[in-house]
Amino acid sequence: MAFTGNWKRTKAENRRDFLELLGVPEERIKFVEQATPVLILKQEGSNIEETYKHGDKLHHVDFIKIGETSKITQWNGTTVEAIPEMSGENKYVVKYHFDGHDYVMTRELLSPDEMHDILVLDDGKVVLKFSYVKA
């Protein structure tokens, strides 16, 4: 299966706890809690372009290259470098350190129409999970 498609977020677990641990300002947390973004993924081989769309506005674009150094955009707009790795046919994992925290992000296709992102912060202090369906 390919990750390509427009993915509508249907569920977010532990989002507030995650954002508070990172020190995200309350104003930004409220915005994020009310947002229903669409994640647009375009996969060509081992390259994945990801764009977040909130209403009519497009937000950051990341170009993920499996097995190569990639720049990953953080909540505050800064980027970190990481090397995404495939973990099976339908899942990739990105590990990095940013602003005093260790991150492990896993994106997995559960079916052609379902996907989730799991972001583990600081060895399990908070586990954030986003669920998506193809829009």
Residue pairs with C-beta under 8 A, 6 or more apart in sequence:
1 89
1 90
1 109
1 111
1 112
2 43
3 41
3 43
3 48
3 107
3 109
3 115
4 41
4 42
4 43
5 40
5 41
5 134
5 135
6 38
6 39
6 40
6 134
6 135
7 38
7 39
7 40
7 41
7 115
7 132
7 133
7 134
7 135
8 36
8 38
8 132
8 133
8 134
8 135
9 36
9 37
9 38
9 39
9 130
9 131
9 132
10 131
10 132
10 133
11 129
11 130
11 131
12 128
12 129
12 130
12 131
13 127
13 128
13 129
13 130
14 126
14 127
14 128
14 129
15 32
15 33
15 128
16 29
16 33
17 126
17 128
18 119
18 121
18 126
18 128
19 28
19 29
19 32
19 75
20 29
21 101
21 121
21 122
21 125
21 126
22 75
22 99
22 101
22 121
24 32
24 75
28 75
35 54
36 54
37 52
37 53
37 54
37 59
38 52
38 53
38 135
39 50
39 51
39 52
39 53
39 132
40 50
40 51
40 52
40 53
41 48
41 49
41 50
42 48
42 49
43 49
46 65
46 66
46 67
46 68
46 86
47 63
47 64
47 65
47 66
48 63
48 64
48 65
48 66
49 61
49 62
49 63
49 64
50 61
50 62
50 64
51 58
51 59
51 60
51 61
52 58
52 59
52 60
53 59
60 73
60 77
61 73
62 70
62 71
62 72
62 73
63 70
63 71
64 70
64 72
64 84
64 92
64 94
65 84
66 84
66 85
66 86
66 92
67 83
67 84
67 85
67 86
68 83
69 81
69 82
69 83
70 81
70 82
70 83
70 84
70 94
71 79
71 80
71 81
72 79
72 80
72 81
72 82
72 94
72 96
73 79
74 80
74 98
74 99
78 98
80 96
80 97
80 98
81 96
82 94
82 95
82 96
83 94
84 92
84 93
84 94
85 92
85 93
85 94
86 92
87 93
87 106
90 108
90 109
90 110
91 106
91 107
91 108
91 109
92 106
92 107
93 104
93 105
93 106
94 103
94 104
94 105
95 102
95 103
95 104
95 105
96 102
96 103
97 103
101 121
101 122
102 121
102 122
102 123
103 119
103 120
103 121
104 119
104 120
105 117
105 118
105 119
105 120
106 117
106 118
106 119
106 120
107 115
107 116
107 117
108 115
108 116
108 118
109 115
110 116
112 134
113 133
113 134
114 131
114 132
114 133
114 134
115 131
115 132
115 133
116 129
116 130
116 131
116 132
117 128
117 129
117 130
117 132
118 127
118 128
118 129
119 127
119 128
119 129
120 126
120 127
120 128
121 127
121 128
